[in-house]
């Protein structure tokens, strides 16, 4: 897989806001990636905890809910 660029951790969930441009992907080892251009490029986001993130729901550009263990 090339997009999101390989970052070494498995991804378990991806979701986009209704604008189809803002999206997040989450996965193992607190991996959170964000895109603001429909998935053409992704940036890693800092997370203040070390867990596996298994799901995400994006409401809009500024609101998302993440679940994990």
mmCIF file of the N, C-alpha and C atoms, coordinates in Angstrom:
data_MODEL
# 
_entry.id   MODEL 
# 
loop_
_atom_site.group_PDB 
_atom_site.id 
_atom_site.type_symbol 
_atom_site.label_atom_id 
_atom_site.label_alt_id 
_atom_site.label_comp_id 
_atom_site.label_asym_id 
_atom_site.label_entity_id 
_atom_site.label_seq_id 
_atom_site.pdbx_PDB_ins_code 
_atom_site.Cartn_x 
_atom_site.Cartn_y 
_atom_site.Cartn_z 
_atom_site.occupancy 
_atom_site.B_iso_or_equiv 
_atom_site.pdbx_formal_charge 
_atom_site.auth_seq_id 
_atom_site.auth_comp_id 
_atom_site.auth_asym_id 
_atom_site.auth_atom_id 
_atom_site.pdbx_PDB_model_num 
ATOM 1   N N  . UNK A 1 1  ? 0.836   -1.173 0.000  1.00 0.00 ? 1  UNK A N  1 
ATOM 2   C CA . UNK A 1 1  ? 0.000   0.000  0.000  1.00 0.00 ? 1  UNK A CA 1 
ATOM 3   C C  . UNK A 1 1  ? 0.875   1.228  0.000  1.00 0.00 ? 1  UNK A C  1 
ATOM 4   N N  . UNK A 1 2  ? 0.469   2.213  -0.726 1.00 0.00 ? 2  UNK A N  1 
ATOM 5   C CA . UNK A 1 2  ? 1.267   3.419  -0.859 1.00 0.00 ? 2  UNK A CA 1 
ATOM 6   C C  . UNK A 1 2  ? 0.651   4.645  -0.184 1.00 0.00 ? 2  UNK A C  1 
ATOM 7   N N  . UNK A 1 3  ? -0.632  4.623  0.040  1.00 0.00 ? 3  UNK A N  1 
ATOM 8   C CA . UNK A 1 3  ? -1.257  5.787  0.618  1.00 0.00 ? 3  UNK A CA 1 
ATOM 9   C C  . UNK A 1 3  ? -2.289  5.348  1.661  1.00 0.00 ? 3  UNK A C  1 
ATOM 10  N N  . UNK A 1 4  ? -2.161  5.634  2.925  1.00 0.00 ? 4  UNK A N  1 
ATOM 11  C CA . UNK A 1 4  ? -1.143  6.481  3.509  1.00 0.00 ? 4  UNK A CA 1 
ATOM 12  C C  . UNK A 1 4  ? 0.239   5.861  3.357  1.00 0.00 ? 4  UNK A C  1 
ATOM 13  N N  . UNK A 1 5  ? 1.220   6.726  3.226  1.00 0.00 ? 5  UNK A N  1 
ATOM 14  C CA . UNK A 1 5  ? 2.591   6.257  3.060  1.00 0.00 ? 5  UNK A CA 1 
ATOM 15  C C  . UNK A 1 5  ? 2.938   5.246  4.135  1.00 0.00 ? 5  UNK A C  1 
ATOM 16  N N  . UNK A 1 6  ? 3.712   4.265  3.791  1.00 0.00 ? 6  UNK A N  1 
ATOM 17  C CA . UNK A 1 6  ? 4.091   3.255  4.805  1.00 0.00 ? 6  UNK A CA 1 
ATOM 18  C C  . UNK A 1 6  ? 4.710   3.906  6.032  1.00 0.00 ? 6  UNK A C  1 
ATOM 19  N N  . UNK A 1 7  ? 4.156   3.596  7.184  1.00 0.00 ? 7  UNK A N  1 
ATOM 20  C CA . UNK A 1 7  ? 4.675   4.139  8.435  1.00 0.00 ? 7  UNK A CA 1 
ATOM 21  C C  . UNK A 1 7  ? 4.959   3.026  9.429  1.00 0.00 ? 7  UNK A C  1 
ATOM 22  N N  . UNK A 1 8  ? 4.809   1.768  9.013  1.00 0.00 ? 8  UNK A N  1 
ATOM 23  C CA . UNK A 1 8  ? 5.245   0.650  9.835  1.00 0.00 ? 8  UNK A CA 1 
ATOM 24  C C  . UNK A 1 8  ? 4.223   0.027  10.748 1.00 0.00 ? 8  UNK A C  1 
ATOM 25  N N  . UNK A 1 9  ? 3.060   0.605  10.914 1.00 0.00 ? 9  UNK A N  1 
ATOM 26  C CA . UNK A 1 9  ? 2.050   0.054  11.816 1.00 0.00 ? 9  UNK A CA 1 
ATOM 27  C C  . UNK A 1 9  ? 0.799   -0.333 11.038 1.00 0.00 ? 9  UNK A C  1 
ATOM 28  N N  . UNK A 1 10 ? 0.168   -1.450 11.434 1.00 0.00 ? 10 UNK A N  1 
ATOM 29  C CA . UNK A 1 10 ? -1.090  -1.829 10.789 1.00 0.00 ? 10 UNK A CA 1 
ATOM 30  C C  . UNK A 1 10 ? -2.177  -0.786 11.049 1.00 0.00 ? 10 UNK A C  1 
ATOM 31  N N  . UNK A 1 11 ? -3.003  -0.530 10.053 1.00 0.00 ? 11 UNK A N  1 
ATOM 32  C CA . UNK A 1 11 ? -4.141  0.378  10.200 1.00 0.00 ? 11 UNK A CA 1 
ATOM 33  C C  . UNK A 1 11 ? -5.412  -0.450 10.281 1.00 0.00 ? 11 UNK A C  1 
ATOM 34  N N  . UNK A 1 12 ? -6.325  -0.091 11.193 1.00 0.00 ? 12 UNK A N  1 
ATOM 35  C CA . UNK A 1 12 ? -7.536  -0.875 11.426 1.00 0.00 ? 12 UNK A CA 1 
ATOM 36  C C  . UNK A 1 12 ? -8.824  -0.166 11.033 1.00 0.00 ? 12 UNK A C  1 
ATOM 37  N N  . UNK A 1 13 ? -8.792  1.159  10.909 1.00 0.00 ? 13 UNK A N  1 
ATOM 38  C CA . UNK A 1 13 ? -10.015 1.879  10.568 1.00 0.00 ? 13 UNK A CA 1 
ATOM 39  C C  . UNK A 1 13 ? -9.669  3.183  9.871  1.00 0.00 ? 13 UNK A C  1 
ATOM 40  N N  . UNK A 1 14 ? -10.546 3.577  8.949  1.00 0.00 ? 14 UNK A N  1 
ATOM 41  C CA . UNK A 1 14 ? -10.402 4.855  8.257  1.00 0.00 ? 14 UNK A CA 1 
ATOM 42  C C  . UNK A 1 14 ? -11.795 5.428  8.068  1.00 0.00 ? 14 UNK A C  1 
ATOM 43  N N  . UNK A 1 15 ? -11.903 6.751  8.217  1.00 0.00 ? 15 UNK A N  1 
ATOM 44  C CA . UNK A 1 15 ? -13.200 7.395  8.048  1.00 0.00 ? 15 UNK A CA 1 
ATOM 45  C C  . UNK A 1 15 ? -12.988 8.826  7.591  1.00 0.00 ? 15 UNK A C  1 
ATOM 46  N N  . UNK A 1 16 ? -13.900 9.309  6.747  1.00 0.00 ? 16 UNK A N  1 
ATOM 47  C CA . UNK A 1 16 ? -13.841 10.665 6.229  1.00 0.00 ? 16 UNK A CA 1 
ATOM 48  C C  . UNK A 1 16 ? -15.061 11.448 6.681  1.00 0.00 ? 16 UNK A C  1 
ATOM 49  N N  . UNK A 1 17 ? -14.886 12.771 6.829  1.00 0.00 ? 17 UNK A N  1 
ATOM 50  C CA . UNK A 1 17 ? -15.997 13.670 7.123  1.00 0.00 ? 17 UNK A CA 1 
ATOM 51  C C  . UNK A 1 17 ? -16.869 13.796 5.878  1.00 0.00 ? 17 UNK A C  1 
ATOM 52  N N  . UNK A 1 18 ? -18.007 14.453 6.041  1.00 0.00 ? 18 UNK A N  1 
ATOM 53  C CA . UNK A 1 18 ? -18.933 14.609 4.918  1.00 0.00 ? 18 UNK A CA 1 
ATOM 54  C C  . UNK A 1 18 ? -18.339 15.406 3.768  1.00 0.00 ? 18 UNK A C  1 
ATOM 55  N N  . UNK A 1 19 ? -17.299 16.206 4.028  1.00 0.00 ? 19 UNK A N  1 
ATOM 56  C CA . UNK A 1 19 ? -16.683 16.980 2.949  1.00 0.00 ? 19 UNK A CA 1 
ATOM 57  C C  . UNK A 1 19 ? -15.809 16.119 2.033  1.00 0.00 ? 19 UNK A C  1 
ATOM 58  N N  . UNK A 1 20 ? -15.604 14.843 2.400  1.00 0.00 ? 20 UNK A N  1 
ATOM 59  C CA . UNK A 1 20 ? -14.792 13.888 1.629  1.00 0.00 ? 20 UNK A CA 1 
ATOM 60  C C  . UNK A 1 20 ? -13.334 14.307 1.476  1.00 0.00 ? 20 UNK A C  1 
ATOM 61  N N  . UNK A 1 21 ? -12.897 15.300 2.222  1.00 0.00 ? 21 UNK A N  1 
ATOM 62  C CA . UNK A 1 21 ? -11.496 15.731 2.168  1.00 0.00 ? 21 UNK A CA 1 
ATOM 63  C C  . UNK A 1 21 ? -10.780 15.477 3.482  1.00 0.00 ? 21 UNK A C  1 
ATOM 64  N N  . UNK A 1 22 ? -11.475 15.688 4.594  1.00 0.00 ? 22 UNK A N  1 
ATOM 65  C CA . UNK A 1 22 ? -10.896 15.486 5.912  1.00 0.00 ? 22 UNK A CA 1 
ATOM 66  C C  . UNK A 1 22 ? -11.116 14.051 6.344  1.00 0.00 ? 22 UNK A C  1 
ATOM 67  N N  . UNK A 1 23 ? -10.017 13.350 6.643  1.00 0.00 ? 23 UNK A N  1 
ATOM 68  C CA . UNK A 1 23 ? -10.143 11.961 7.054  1.00 0.00 ? 23 UNK A CA 1 
ATOM 69  C C  . UNK A 1 23 ? -9.058  11.552 8.022  1.00 0.00 ? 23 UNK A C  1 
ATOM 70  N N  . UNK A 1 24 ? -9.316  10.464 8.722  1.00 0.00 ? 24 UNK A N  1 
ATOM 71  C CA . UNK A 1 24 ? -8.369  9.919  9.678  1.00 0.00 ? 24 UNK A CA 1 
ATOM 72  C C  . UNK A 1 24 ? -8.259  8.417  9.475  1.00 0.00 ? 24 UNK A C  1 
ATOM 73  N N  . UNK A 1 25 ? -7.076  7.892  9.762  1.00 0.00 ? 25 UNK A N  1 
ATOM 74  C CA . UNK A 1 25 ? -6.841  6.454  9.808  1.00 0.00 ? 25 UNK A CA 1 
ATOM 75  C C  . UNK A 1 25 ? -6.199  6.160  11.156 1.00 0.00 ? 25 UNK A C  1 
ATOM 76  N N  . UNK A 1 26 ? -6.602  5.061  11.806 1.00 0.00 ? 26 UNK A N  1 
ATOM 77  C CA . UNK A 1 26 ? -6.055  4.698  13.112 1.00 0.00 ? 26 UNK A CA 1 
ATOM 78  C C  . UNK A 1 26 ? -5.607  3.239  13.100 1.00 0.00 ? 26 UNK A C  1 
ATOM 79  N N  . UNK A 1 27 ? -4.692  2.917  14.024 1.00 0.00 ? 27 UNK A N  1 
ATOM 80  C CA . UNK A 1 27 ? -4.204  1.550  14.068 1.00 0.00 ? 27 UNK A CA 1 
ATOM 81  C C  . UNK A 1 27 ? -3.359  1.248  15.283 1.00 0.00 ? 27 UNK A C  1 
ATOM 82  N N  . UNK A 1 28 ? -2.466  0.267  15.126 1.00 0.00 ? 28 UNK A N  1 
ATOM 83  C CA . UNK A 1 28 ? -1.631  -0.237 16.218 1.00 0.00 ? 28 UNK A CA 1 
ATOM 84  C C  . UNK A 1 28 ? -0.653  0.827  16.713 1.00 0.00 ? 28 UNK A C  1 
ATOM 85  N N  . UNK A 1 29 ? -0.234  0.665  17.965 1.00 0.00 ? 29 UNK A N  1 
ATOM 86  C CA . UNK A 1 29 ? 0.766   1.537  18.590 1.00 0.00 ? 29 UNK A CA 1 
ATOM 87  C C  . UNK A 1 29 ? 0.396   3.011  18.522 1.00 0.00 ? 29 UNK A C  1 
ATOM 88  N N  . UNK A 1 30 ? -0.861  3.328  18.800 1.00 0.00 ? 30 UNK A N  1 
ATOM 89  C CA . UNK A 1 30 ? -1.366  4.705  18.844 1.00 0.00 ? 30 UNK A CA 1 
ATOM 90  C C  . UNK A 1 30 ? -1.225  5.446  17.516 1.00 0.00 ? 30 UNK A C  1 
ATOM 91  N N  . UNK A 1 31 ? -1.281  4.729  16.406 1.00 0.00 ? 31 UNK A N  1 
ATOM 92  C CA . UNK A 1 31 ? -1.141  5.358  15.098 1.00 0.00 ? 31 UNK A CA 1 
ATOM 93  C C  . UNK A 1 31 ? -2.401  6.144  14.747 1.00 0.00 ? 31 UNK A C  1 
ATOM 94  N N  . UNK A 1 32 ? -2.218  7.427  14.468 1.00 0.00 ? 32 UNK A N  1 
ATOM 95  C CA . UNK A 1 32 ? -3.299  8.274  13.972 1.00 0.00 ? 32 UNK A CA 1 
ATOM 96  C C  . UNK A 1 32 ? -2.732  9.080  12.802 1.00 0.00 ? 32 UNK A C  1 
ATOM 97  N N  . UNK A 1 33 ? -3.350  8.937  11.644 1.00 0.00 ? 33 UNK A N  1 
ATOM 98  C CA . UNK A 1 33 ? -2.952  9.689  10.461 1.00 0.00 ? 33 UNK A CA 1 
ATOM 99  C C  . UNK A 1 33 ? -4.116  10.573 10.044 1.00 0.00 ? 33 UNK A C  1 
ATOM 100 N N  . UNK A 1 34 ? -3.805  11.777 9.556  1.00 0.00 ? 34 UNK A N  1 
ATOM 101 C CA . UNK A 1 34 ? -4.840  12.727 9.144  1.00 0.00 ? 34 UNK A CA 1 
ATOM 102 C C  . UNK A 1 34 ? -4.578  13.201 7.721  1.00 0.00 ? 34 UNK A C  1 
ATOM 103 N N  . UNK A 1 35 ? -5.646  13.343 6.949  1.00 0.00 ? 35 UNK A N  1 
ATOM 104 C CA . UNK A 1 35 ? -5.558  13.921 5.616  1.00 0.00 ? 35 UNK A CA 1 
ATOM 105 C C  . UNK A 1 35 ? -6.545  15.070 5.515  1.00 0.00 ? 35 UNK A C  1 
ATOM 106 N N  . UNK A 1 36 ? -6.186  16.065 4.760  1.00 0.00 ? 36 UNK A N  1 
ATOM 107 C CA . UNK A 1 36 ? -7.082  17.194 4.508  1.00 0.00 ? 36 UNK A CA 1 
ATOM 108 C C  . UNK A 1 36 ? -7.316  17.383 3.013  1.00 0.00 ? 36 UNK A C  1 
ATOM 109 N N  . UNK A 1 37 ? -6.863  16.405 2.211  1.00 0.00 ? 37 UNK A N  1 
ATOM 110 C CA . UNK A 1 37 ? -7.012  16.516 0.757  1.00 0.00 ? 37 UNK A CA 1 
ATOM 111 C C  . UNK A 1 37 ? -7.560  15.231 0.143  1.00 0.00 ? 37 UNK A C  1 
ATOM 112 N N  . UNK A 1 38 ? -8.444  14.573 0.854  1.00 0.00 ? 38 UNK A N  1 
ATOM 113 C CA . UNK A 1 38 ? -9.091  13.382 0.321  1.00 0.00 ? 38 UNK A CA 1 
ATOM 114 C C  . UNK A 1 38 ? -8.225  12.139 0.290  1.00 0.00 ? 38 UNK A C  1 
ATOM 115 N N  . UNK A 1 39 ? -7.103  12.143 0.989  1.00 0.00 ? 39 UNK A N  1 
ATOM 116 C CA . UNK A 1 39 ? -6.257  10.957 1.077  1.00 0.00 ? 39 UNK A CA 1 
ATOM 117 C C  . UNK A 1 39 ? -5.036  10.976 0.186  1.00 0.00 ? 39 UNK A C  1 
ATOM 118 N N  . UNK A 1 40 ? -4.793  12.073 -0.510 1.00 0.00 ? 40 UNK A N  1 
ATOM 119 C CA . UNK A 1 40 ? -3.605  12.145 -1.359 1.00 0.00 ? 40 UNK A CA 1 
ATOM 120 C C  . UNK A 1 40 ? -2.324  12.253 -0.547 1.00 0.00 ? 40 UNK A C  1 
ATOM 121 N N  . UNK A 1 41 ? -2.393  12.883 0.618  1.00 0.00 ? 41 UNK A N  1 
ATOM 122 C CA . UNK A 1 41 ? -1.246  12.921 1.525  1.00 0.00 ? 41 UNK A CA 1 
ATOM 123 C C  . UNK A 1 41 ? -1.765  12.806 2.953  1.00 0.00 ? 41 UNK A C  1 
ATOM 124 N N  . UNK A 1 42 ? -0.939  12.228 3.818  1.00 0.00 ? 42 UNK A N  1 
ATOM 125 C CA . UNK A 1 42 ? -1.316  11.962 5.208  1.00 0.00 ? 42 UNK A CA 1 
ATOM 126 C C  . UNK A 1 42 ? -0.221  12.471 6.126  1.00 0.00 ? 42 UNK A C  1 
ATOM 127 N N  . UNK A 1 43 ? -0.610  12.951 7.325  1.00 0.00 ? 43 UNK A N  1 
ATOM 128 C CA . UNK A 1 43 ? 0.343   13.390 8.342  1.00 0.00 ? 43 UNK A CA 1 
ATOM 129 C C  . UNK A 1 43 ? 0.051   12.658 9.644  1.00 0.00 ? 43 UNK A C  1 
ATOM 130 N N  . UNK A 1 44 ? 1.109   12.219 10.288 1.00 0.00 ? 44 UNK A N  1 
ATOM 131 C CA . UNK A 1 44 ? 0.997   11.544 11.575 1.00 0.00 ? 44 UNK A CA 1 
ATOM 132 C C  . UNK A 1 44 ? 0.589   12.550 12.647 1.00 0.00 ? 44 UNK A C  1 
ATOM 133 N N  . UNK A 1 45 ? -0.294  12.129 13.551 1.00 0.00 ? 45 UNK A N  1 
ATOM 134 C CA . UNK A 1 45 ? -0.756  12.971 14.646 1.00 0.00 ? 45 UNK A CA 1 
ATOM 135 C C  . UNK A 1 45 ? -0.216  12.427 15.962 1.00 0.00 ? 45 UNK A C  1 
ATOM 136 N N  . UNK A 1 46 ? 0.177   13.310 16.870 1.00 0.00 ? 46 UNK A N  1 
ATOM 137 C CA . UNK A 1 46 ? 0.667   12.895 18.179 1.00 0.00 ? 46 UNK A CA 1 
ATOM 138 C C  . UNK A 1 46 ? -0.504  12.495 19.064 1.00 0.00 ? 46 UNK A C  1 
ATOM 139 N N  . UNK A 1 47 ? -0.331  11.377 19.772 1.00 0.00 ? 47 UNK A N  1 
ATOM 140 C CA . UNK A 1 47 ? -1.353  10.862 20.675 1.00 0.00 ? 47 UNK A CA 1 
ATOM 141 C C  . UNK A 1 47 ? -0.708  10.702 22.052 1.00 0.00 ? 47 UNK A C  1 
ATOM 142 N N  . UNK A 1 48 ? -1.356  11.201 23.125 1.00 0.00 ? 48 UNK A N  1 
ATOM 143 C CA . UNK A 1 48 ? -0.734  11.180 24.449 1.00 0.00 ? 48 UNK A CA 1 
ATOM 144 C C  . UNK A 1 48 ? -0.849  9.854  25.201 1.00 0.00 ? 48 UNK A C  1 
ATOM 145 N N  . UNK A 1 49 ? -1.083  8.758  24.510 1.00 0.00 ? 49 UNK A N  1 
ATOM 146 C CA . UNK A 1 49 ? -1.183  7.457  25.166 1.00 0.00 ? 49 UNK A CA 1 
ATOM 147 C C  . UNK A 1 49 ? -0.685  6.390  24.210 1.00 0.00 ? 49 UNK A C  1 
ATOM 148 N N  . UNK A 1 50 ? -0.420  5.180  24.738 1.00 0.00 ? 50 UNK A N  1 
ATOM 149 C CA . UNK A 1 50 ? 0.132   4.095  23.931 1.00 0.00 ? 50 UNK A CA 1 
ATOM 150 C C  . UNK A 1 50 ? -0.832  2.913  23.942 1.00 0.00 ? 50 UNK A C  1 
ATOM 151 N N  . UNK A 1 51 ? -1.733  2.873  22.959 1.00 0.00 ? 51 UNK A N  1 
ATOM 152 C CA . UNK A 1 51 ? -2.726  1.812  22.856 1.00 0.00 ? 51 UNK A CA 1 
ATOM 153 C C  . UNK A 1 51 ? -2.943  1.466  21.380 1.00 0.00 ? 51 UNK A C  1 
ATOM 154 N N  . UNK A 1 52 ? -3.679  0.391  21.161 1.00 0.00 ? 52 UNK A N  1 
ATOM 155 C CA . UNK A 1 52 ? -4.110  0.057  19.809 1.00 0.00 ? 52 UNK A CA 1 
ATOM 156 C C  . UNK A 1 52 ? -5.452  0.719  19.566 1.00 0.00 ? 52 UNK A C  1 
ATOM 157 N N  . UNK A 1 53 ? -5.542  1.504  18.507 1.00 0.00 ? 53 UNK A N  1 
ATOM 158 C CA . UNK A 1 53 ? -6.778  2.194  18.158 1.00 0.00 ? 53 UNK A CA 1 
ATOM 159 C C  . UNK A 1 53 ? -7.487  1.382  17.085 1.00 0.00 ? 53 UNK A C  1 
ATOM 160 N N  . UNK A 1 54 ? -8.743  1.046  17.336 1.00 0.00 ? 54 UNK A N  1 
ATOM 161 C CA . UNK A 1 54 ? -9.438  0.109  16.444 1.00 0.00 ? 54 UNK A CA 1 
ATOM 162 C C  . UNK A 1 54 ? -10.552 0.721  15.619 1.00 0.00 ? 54 UNK A C  1 
ATOM 163 N N  . UNK A 1 55 ? -10.997 1.931  15.954 1.00 0.00 ? 55 UNK A N  1 
ATOM 164 C CA . UNK A 1 55 ? -12.084 2.527  15.195 1.00 0.00 ? 55 UNK A CA 1 
ATOM 165 C C  . UNK A 1 55 ? -12.095 4.032  15.307 1.00 0.00 ? 55 UNK A C  1 
ATOM 166 N N  . UNK A 1 56 ? -12.674 4.674  14.289 1.00 0.00 ? 56 UNK A N  1 
ATOM 167 C CA . UNK A 1 56 ? -12.782 6.132  14.298 1.00 0.00 ? 56 UNK A CA 1 
ATOM 168 C C  . UNK A 1 56 ? -14.035 6.553  13.555 1.00 0.00 ? 56 UNK A C  1 
ATOM 169 N N  . UNK A 1 57 ? -14.665 7.616  14.039 1.00 0.00 ? 57 UNK A N  1 
ATOM 170 C CA . UNK A 1 57 ? -15.783 8.249  13.352 1.00 0.00 ? 57 UNK A CA 1 
ATOM 171 C C  . UNK A 1 57 ? -15.471 9.736  13.272 1.00 0.00 ? 57 UNK A C  1 
ATOM 172 N N  . UNK A 1 58 ? -15.501 10.298 12.088 1.00 0.00 ? 58 UNK A N  1 
ATOM 173 C CA . UNK A 1 58 ? -15.215 11.714 11.885 1.00 0.00 ? 58 UNK A CA 1 
ATOM 174 C C  . UNK A 1 58 ? -16.522 12.441 11.612 1.00 0.00 ? 58 UNK A C  1 
ATOM 175 N N  . UNK A 1 59 ? -16.861 13.388 12.491 1.00 0.00 ? 59 UNK A N  1 
ATOM 176 C CA . UNK A 1 59 ? -18.089 14.164 12.328 1.00 0.00 ? 59 UNK A CA 1 
ATOM 177 C C  . UNK A 1 59 ? -17.884 15.314 11.350 1.00 0.00 ? 59 UNK A C  1 
ATOM 178 N N  . UNK A 1 60 ? -16.804 16.072 11.554 1.00 0.00 ? 60 UNK A N  1 
ATOM 179 C CA . UNK A 1 60 ? -16.481 17.201 10.676 1.00 0.00 ? 60 UNK A CA 1 
ATOM 180 C C  . UNK A 1 60 ? -14.990 17.502 10.786 1.00 0.00 ? 60 UNK A C  1 
ATOM 181 N N  . UNK A 1 61 ? -14.547 18.634 10.252 1.00 0.00 ? 61 UNK A N  1 
ATOM 182 C CA . UNK A 1 61 ? -13.121 18.971 10.236 1.00 0.00 ? 61 UNK A CA 1 
ATOM 183 C C  . UNK A 1 61 ? -12.486 19.026 11.625 1.00 0.00 ? 61 UNK A C  1 
ATOM 184 N N  . UNK A 1 62 ? -13.291 19.319 12.647 1.00 0.00 ? 62 UNK A N  1 
ATOM 185 C CA . UNK A 1 62 ? -12.749 19.529 13.989 1.00 0.00 ? 62 UNK A CA 1 
ATOM 186 C C  . UNK A 1 62 ? -13.182 18.498 15.018 1.00 0.00 ? 62 UNK A C  1 
ATOM 187 N N  . UNK A 1 63 ? -14.038 17.532 14.639 1.00 0.00 ? 63 UNK A N  1 
ATOM 188 C CA . UNK A 1 63 ? -14.574 16.584 15.624 1.00 0.00 ? 63 UNK A CA 1 
ATOM 189 C C  . UNK A 1 63 ? -14.458 15.155 15.136 1.00 0.00 ? 63 UNK A C  1 
ATOM 190 N N  . UNK A 1 64 ? -13.860 14.308 15.980 1.00 0.00 ? 64 UNK A N  1 
ATOM 191 C CA . UNK A 1 64 ? -13.752 12.883 15.675 1.00 0.00 ? 64 UNK A CA 1 
ATOM 192 C C  . UNK A 1 64 ? -13.782 12.111 16.993 1.00 0.00 ? 64 UNK A C  1 
ATOM 193 N N  . UNK A 1 65 ? -14.233 10.870 16.923 1.00 0.00 ? 65 UNK A N  1 
ATOM 194 C CA . UNK A 1 65 ? -14.247 9.983  18.086 1.00 0.00 ? 65 UNK A CA 1 
ATOM 195 C C  . UNK A 1 65 ? -13.417 8.766  17.730 1.00 0.00 ? 65 UNK A C  1 
ATOM 196 N N  . UNK A 1 66 ? -12.470 8.402  18.613 1.00 0.00 ? 66 UNK A N  1 
ATOM 197 C CA . UNK A 1 66 ? -11.593 7.265  18.409 1.00 0.00 ? 66 UNK A CA 1 
ATOM 198 C C  . UNK A 1 66 ? -11.831 6.267  19.529 1.00 0.00 ? 66 UNK A C  1 
ATOM 199 N N  . UNK A 1 67 ? -11.826 4.971  19.196 1.00 0.00 ? 67 UNK A N  1 
ATOM 200 C CA . UNK A 1 67 ? -11.955 3.928  20.213 1.00 0.00 ? 67 UNK A CA 1 
ATOM 201 C C  . UNK A 1 67 ? -10.778 2.968  20.091 1.00 0.00 ? 67 UNK A C  1 
ATOM 202 N N  . UNK A 1 68 ? -10.440 2.334  21.204 1.00 0.00 ? 68 UNK A N  1 
ATOM 203 C CA . UNK A 1 68 ? -9.342  1.388  21.200 1.00 0.00 ? 68 UNK A CA 1 
ATOM 204 C C  . UNK A 1 68 ? -9.239  0.670  22.525 1.00 0.00 ? 68 UNK A C  1 
ATOM 205 N N  . UNK A 1 69 ? -8.151  -0.079 22.675 1.00 0.00 ? 69 UNK A N  1 
ATOM 206 C CA . UNK A 1 69 ? -7.938  -0.855 23.900 1.00 0.00 ? 69 UNK A CA 1 
ATOM 207 C C  . UNK A 1 69 ? -6.522  -0.664 24.398 1.00 0.00 ? 69 UNK A C  1 
# 
